[in-house]
């Protein structure tokens, strides 16, 4: 799975907003704290607003805040808001891909991959990361030395 810079920026943006505990945060403060280029942040914030993950307020006291509690925003929600489905094959959902002949079982591999991606990303919230309280299964997965090996 490839995590784009935009997804990384979006997650980090939401982490900064979660750390603000409901207070309105100016885009400039987010850009500075998370080291995100301001122009890119504007675009990311627009996508997060469209996905109803953040709310914005205009004016001198304006800025951004989370649209719902950080515990209710999963990493999967962020990826879907910025990049669309978690797993796709040539731009199609795995259940819509068909292969002839010997490749027919490959569809099941892609669906199994999506299940495993969901198992992690749908069960880790912005609040989990912001509060440094990752679910136990994350520690179990990352404790495997093979998890850190480049291939």
N, C-alpha and C positions, 0 to 999 in steps of 0.2 A: 504494500500500500504506500502510496506517495502522499505525504502531507505537504501541501503547497504553502508558500510563504503567506498567502492570504489567509489560509485557515489558521496557521500559527499566529498571525497578527490578530485575528478575530478572537481566538481563545485568550490570548494575552490581554486584549482589550477588555473582555468580560471579566477576567481575573482582577484587573485594576478596578473595575466598577464594583465587583463583589467586595473588594477590600475597603471600599468607601462606605460600606454598610448603609446603602440607601441614599446617601448624599449625592447631589448632582455634581458631576465632574466635567470640567471643561476639556475639550478635545486636546488642547495644547498640553494640559497636565498628563493626559493619557499618553500622548505621543512621547513626552519627555520621560515619564516613568517607565514605559515599556520599550523605549527606544524603537519606535515605529515612525517611519517617514510620514510627516503630516499629511501630504497629499494622498498617500495610500490609506492612511487612517480614515480620512474623510470618506473614501469609497467604501471601506470596510464597514464603517458606522452606518452608512446608507443601506448597505445590504442587511446588517443586523437589525436596523429599524424596520426595513421592509419585512423581515422574517418575524417581527414582533418580539425580538429578544432584548431590544433596548428601546427606551423612550427618550425623546429629546425635548428640550425646552429652550426657546429662543430668548434673546435679550441679554442684558448685562449680568443677570443672575442665571443665565442659561447654561446648558451643558447636557450631559447624558447620565442616565441611570438604568439599572436593569429593569426590564418590563415585568419580571416575576422573580421570585426568590431564586438565588443562585443554586439552591438545592434541587430546583425543578428544571434546571437547564443542564442537559447532558452534553458531553463533548460531541456525541453523535448529532445532536440538534444543531450545533455550530457548524459542523462539516456539511450537513444537509443545507443549511442556510447559505453557505458560501460556495460550495462546489456541487451540490445536488446529491444523488444517491451515494451511499457508503461504498458500494461495490457495483461496478458495471463492466460489461464486456463489450468492447467496441461501441460504447455509448448506449447499450441496451441493458435492461435489468436481466440478471442471470436466468430468471424463470422464463424469459422470452427468447432466449438463445437456443437454437436447435442445431445439432450436428449430425451429419449422415455417417453411416458405417461405423468404423472403429472409434470414431470420436464421440459417439452418442453419450457415453457415460461422463464426458467432460463437464457437461452442464451440472451434474451433481457436485463436482469438485468446486465449481464457482459458487454454487449455493452454500456448500459447507464453509467456504471461505467467508462469505457474507455473514453466516451465523456466528462465526468466531469473532469477526470484527465487531458485530453488534454486541456480543457478550462482553466485550471490554468497553467499547465507547458509549453504549447506552447505560452502562452501570457505573460510570464515573461522571460526577457532576462538577460544575464550576466551583461549587462550595467545597467539594472534597479536595480539589487541588488548592484553592485559595486558602483553605484552613489547614493544609498539609495533613489531611486525614484520608489518605487514599485507602480504598477498600482493601481488605486482606488479600484478595486474590491477585492484586497487582504485585504485592511483595512476593507472593508465591511464584508468579510468572517471571519476575525479574531476578529472583534468587537462583534460577537455573543459569549456570555459567554459559550455556549455549545461547541464552537470550542476548548476551553481550558480544557474541562472536560475529564478525563480519563474514558475509558469504557472497 
